[in-house]
Amino acid sequence: MSNKINLILTGLTFVCMVGCASNPSITSLSSIERQKVAEMMVFEAGSIPRDSYQILGTVEGIACKRNLYASDSPSMEEAKQGARIRAVQLNTDAVINMICEDKRETDWGRNCWQTVVCVGDAISLRDKSLIPRPSKQ
C-alpha cells in the first residue's frame, strides 16, 4: 500500500513541477543575450524563402493568469517574448511561423486560469543580410 502512496505522491510532484511552467527568467540572461532578445526578428510565415534558413528547433512562450481574481489578462507580448528568449538561448538568428493562441478556459496542465501560448520555429539564416541592422541616429 505504501508503494502506491509513494507512486501517487511522486506523480503529483512531477505534475506540479511541469504544470507551473513559465518563460525563462530574464535575470538569468547576460547583457548580450538581453540585447539579442530585444533585436530578435520574428518573420511572418512565407515572408522569406524556405531555402534561406534552417529550422533549429521549436520555441514556445507563455503568459499565464495564475490568480482567478487578478484583473489583468495574460499578454500576447509576454508570450512572444518568452519564445524570443528561448530562441536566443538556442543561439538562433530569428523566429518564423509564430502563432499564438489565447486560451480563455482553465489550463490545468500549466496551472493557469487563462493562458496565451505562442509557438514558432527558431531558425538560423543562411543569408545574414535578411537580418535588419539598427539604423544609426
Residue frames relative to the residue before (quaternion, step in Angstrom):
aa qw qx qy qz dx dy dz
M 1.0000 0.0000 0.0000 0.0000 0.00 0.00 0.00
S 0.6670 0.5018 -0.3177 0.4498 3.59 0.95 -0.84
N 0.5783 0.5697 -0.3798 0.4435 3.62 1.15 -0.49
K 0.6411 0.5152 -0.3196 0.4706 3.59 1.03 -0.79
I 0.6470 0.5125 -0.3142 0.4691 3.57 0.97 -0.85
N 0.6513 0.5079 -0.3139 0.4683 3.60 0.92 -0.87
L 0.6491 0.5171 -0.3088 0.4647 3.56 0.99 -0.85
I 0.6545 0.5025 -0.3054 0.4752 3.59 0.95 -0.84
L 0.6685 0.4936 -0.3035 0.4663 3.61 0.89 -0.89
T 0.6324 0.5182 -0.3290 0.4725 3.58 1.00 -0.77
G 0.6576 0.5141 -0.3011 0.4610 3.57 0.95 -0.87
L 0.6591 0.5005 -0.3029 0.4727 3.57 0.95 -0.86
T 0.6241 0.5273 -0.3370 0.4679 3.59 1.00 -0.76
F 0.6518 0.5139 -0.3086 0.4646 3.57 0.94 -0.90
V 0.6576 0.5091 -0.3089 0.4615 3.59 0.89 -0.92
C 0.6549 0.5050 -0.3179 0.4637 3.60 0.94 -0.81
M 0.6584 0.5013 -0.3183 0.4625 3.58 0.95 -0.82
V 0.6932 0.4490 -0.2724 0.4936 3.60 0.91 -0.86
G 0.6717 0.5439 -0.2927 0.4089 3.58 0.94 -0.87
C 0.6973 0.4382 -0.2730 0.4972 3.56 1.16 -0.44
A 0.2038 0.8068 -0.5275 0.1715 3.58 1.11 0.63
S 0.0422 0.7810 -0.6220 0.0366 3.53 -1.13 0.69
N 0.6796 -0.4534 0.3690 0.4432 3.54 -1.31 -0.07
P 0.5976 -0.5384 0.4301 0.4098 3.59 -1.18 0.42
S 0.5323 -0.6371 0.4562 0.3204 3.57 -1.09 0.70
I 0.4376 -0.6973 0.4998 0.2691 3.58 -0.89 0.89
T 0.5831 0.5887 -0.3802 0.4110 3.59 1.17 -0.40
S 0.6369 0.5237 -0.3335 0.4570 3.59 1.23 -0.34
L 0.5868 0.5984 -0.3640 0.4062 3.60 1.26 -0.17
S 0.4439 -0.6568 0.5389 0.2849 3.55 -1.13 0.70
S 0.6934 -0.4501 0.3503 0.4404 3.57 -1.27 0.18
I 0.6607 0.5005 -0.3042 0.4695 3.57 0.94 -0.87
E 0.6523 0.5062 -0.3184 0.4657 3.60 0.96 -0.80
R 0.6324 0.5189 -0.3372 0.4660 3.62 0.99 -0.76
Q 0.6332 0.5186 -0.3272 0.4723 3.58 1.02 -0.77
K 0.6580 0.5100 -0.3083 0.4603 3.58 0.94 -0.88
V 0.6211 0.5248 -0.3481 0.4666 3.61 1.02 -0.74
A 0.6697 0.5075 -0.2983 0.4526 3.59 0.90 -0.92
E 0.7456 0.3990 -0.2062 0.4924 3.59 1.08 -0.75
M 0.4306 0.7329 -0.4472 0.2782 3.60 1.27 -0.22
M 0.3166 -0.7477 0.5594 0.1669 3.56 -0.76 1.10
V 0.1205 -0.7323 0.6639 0.0917 3.53 -1.18 0.70
F 0.1777 -0.8069 0.5600 0.0606 3.55 -0.39 1.29
E 0.4793 -0.6363 0.5265 0.2970 3.53 -1.12 0.76
A 0.6052 -0.5473 0.4258 0.3909 3.57 -1.14 0.57
G 0.8338 0.2037 -0.1646 0.4860 3.58 -0.91 0.95
S 0.5295 0.6655 -0.4039 0.3370 3.60 1.22 -0.04
I 0.7527 0.1856 -0.1544 0.6125 3.59 1.24 -0.28
P 0.6045 -0.5870 0.3861 0.3754 3.61 -1.06 0.65
R 0.5686 -0.6303 0.4204 0.3205 3.57 -1.01 0.89
D 0.6911 0.4764 -0.2929 0.4578 3.62 1.04 -0.65
S 0.5880 0.5868 -0.3712 0.4149 3.60 1.26 0.06
Y 0.7804 0.2285 -0.1492 0.5625 3.60 1.26 0.02
Q 0.2613 -0.7164 0.6205 0.1828 3.50 -1.39 0.29
I 0.3741 -0.7135 0.5446 0.2334 3.58 -0.89 0.92
L 0.1976 -0.8069 0.5514 0.0765 3.56 -0.76 1.10
G 0.7843 -0.2108 0.1397 0.5664 3.57 1.20 -0.30
T 0.4952 -0.6208 0.5174 0.3189 3.52 -1.36 0.13
V 0.1253 -0.7814 0.6078 0.0652 3.56 -1.01 0.84
E 0.1190 -0.7875 0.6037 0.0337 3.53 -1.12 0.76
G 0.0531 -0.7634 0.6425 0.0399 3.52 -1.14 0.72
I 0.1099 -0.8026 0.5835 0.0567 3.56 -1.07 0.67
A 0.1218 -0.7046 0.6873 0.1278 3.47 -1.38 0.37
C 0.0954 -0.8369 0.5381 -0.0316 3.53 -0.74 1.09
K 0.2301 -0.7147 0.6431 0.1504 3.54 -1.08 0.85
R 0.1513 -0.8398 0.5189 0.0501 3.56 -0.14 1.31
N 0.7281 0.3718 -0.2142 0.5346 3.58 1.18 -0.50
L 0.4670 -0.7053 0.4666 0.2584 3.56 -0.62 1.15
Y 0.7509 0.4210 -0.2117 0.4627 3.58 0.98 -0.80
A 0.4327 0.6741 -0.4820 0.3549 3.60 1.24 0.09
S 0.4439 -0.7247 0.4626 0.2524 3.57 -0.92 0.87
D 0.6831 0.4901 -0.2976 0.4523 3.60 1.06 -0.63
S 0.3668 -0.6853 0.5834 0.2356 3.53 -1.17 0.70
P 0.5961 -0.5423 0.4247 0.4125 3.61 -1.17 0.37
S 0.3675 -0.7654 0.4902 0.1970 3.57 -0.97 0.83
M 0.5544 -0.6034 0.4766 0.3185 3.51 -1.16 0.79
E 0.6530 0.5300 -0.3219 0.4349 3.60 0.95 -0.85
E 0.6253 0.5301 -0.3438 0.4580 3.61 1.01 -0.71
A 0.6596 0.4954 -0.3064 0.4750 3.58 0.98 -0.82
K 0.6436 0.5080 -0.3195 0.4751 3.62 0.99 -0.79
Q 0.6410 0.5218 -0.3270 0.4582 3.57 0.99 -0.82
G 0.6200 0.5448 -0.3437 0.4480 3.60 1.00 -0.74
A 0.6504 0.4972 -0.3110 0.4827 3.59 1.02 -0.79
R 0.6460 0.5085 -0.3247 0.4676 3.61 0.99 -0.78
I 0.6268 0.5270 -0.3396 0.4627 3.62 0.99 -0.79
R 0.6708 0.4879 -0.3065 0.4670 3.59 0.88 -0.87
A 0.6209 0.5306 -0.3418 0.4648 3.61 1.08 -0.68
V 0.6349 0.5068 -0.3259 0.4836 3.60 1.01 -0.76
Q 0.6547 0.5156 -0.3157 0.4538 3.59 0.95 -0.83
L 0.6667 0.4587 -0.2939 0.5087 3.60 1.22 -0.46
N 0.3933 -0.7451 0.4445 0.3043 3.57 1.39 -0.01
T 0.3589 0.7257 -0.4981 0.3104 3.57 0.87 1.02
D 0.5725 -0.6218 0.4309 0.3161 3.54 -1.33 0.29
A 0.8078 -0.0580 0.1171 0.5748 3.57 1.00 -0.82
V 0.3407 -0.6795 0.5994 0.2508 3.52 -1.41 -0.06
I 0.0492 -0.7803 0.6233 0.0172 3.55 -1.07 0.78
N 0.8103 0.2816 -0.2120 0.4681 3.55 -1.31 0.35
M 0.3022 0.7595 -0.5288 0.2284 3.62 1.00 0.68
I 0.0068 0.7600 -0.6498 0.0113 3.50 -0.99 0.94
C 0.1955 -0.7826 0.5849 0.0845 3.55 -1.11 0.72
E 0.1441 -0.7723 0.6157 0.0603 3.51 -1.17 0.73
D 0.2223 -0.7534 0.6095 0.1066 3.54 -0.86 1.06
K 0.1067 -0.8153 0.5686 0.0218 3.56 -0.29 1.30
R 0.2567 -0.8032 0.5257 0.1120 3.56 -0.46 1.23
E 0.6633 0.4966 -0.3185 0.4604 3.59 1.16 -0.42
T 0.6713 -0.4906 0.3724 0.4123 3.56 -1.29 0.30
D 0.2069 -0.7596 0.6102 0.0887 3.55 -0.95 1.00
W 0.2118 -0.8251 0.5126 0.1074 3.57 0.10 1.30
G 0.6212 0.5730 -0.3427 0.4104 3.61 1.03 -0.67
R 0.7563 0.3220 -0.1830 0.5393 3.57 1.14 -0.64
N 0.4088 -0.7272 0.4534 0.3138 3.57 1.31 -0.02
C 0.4999 0.6343 -0.4212 0.4128 3.57 0.95 0.96
W 0.4584 -0.6594 0.5206 0.2899 3.55 -1.12 0.66
Q 0.7725 -0.0163 0.0366 0.6337 3.54 1.17 -0.66
T 0.0486 -0.8134 0.5794 0.0167 3.62 -1.00 0.75
V 0.1646 -0.6796 0.6935 0.1735 3.45 -1.44 0.31
V 0.0583 -0.7933 0.6060 -0.0091 3.57 -0.77 1.08
C 0.0625 -0.7748 0.6289 0.0196 3.57 -0.93 0.98
V 0.0496 -0.7868 0.6150 -0.0189 3.55 -0.93 0.99
G 0.0968 0.7915 -0.5976 0.0841 3.55 -1.00 0.87
D 0.5065 -0.6169 0.5062 0.3265 3.53 -1.37 0.02
A 0.2949 -0.7260 0.5964 0.1741 3.58 -0.82 1.04
I 0.0649 -0.8433 0.5330 -0.0235 3.57 -0.70 1.09
S 0.2845 -0.6750 0.6481 0.2082 3.48 -1.40 0.41
L 0.3122 -0.7687 0.5315 0.1705 3.56 -0.71 1.09
R 0.3867 -0.6993 0.5518 0.2386 3.56 -0.93 0.90
D 0.7416 0.2851 -0.1587 0.5861 3.57 1.13 -0.71
K 0.2543 -0.8172 0.5015 0.1262 3.58 -0.07 1.32
S 0.5429 0.6211 -0.4123 0.3867 3.62 1.19 -0.26
L 0.5485 0.6098 -0.3945 0.4143 3.59 1.26 -0.20
I 0.6035 0.5266 -0.3603 0.4783 3.59 1.26 -0.30
P 0.3620 -0.7404 0.5151 0.2356 3.62 -0.54 1.08
R 0.3283 -0.7241 0.5747 0.1940 3.55 -1.03 0.79
P 0.5474 -0.6091 0.4484 0.3581 3.59 -1.05 0.74
S 0.4497 -0.6828 0.5021 0.2817 3.56 -0.99 0.83
K 0.4195 -0.6864 0.5366 0.2547 3.54 -1.11 0.78
Q 0.1957 -0.8018 0.5572 0.0914 3.54 -0.87 0.94
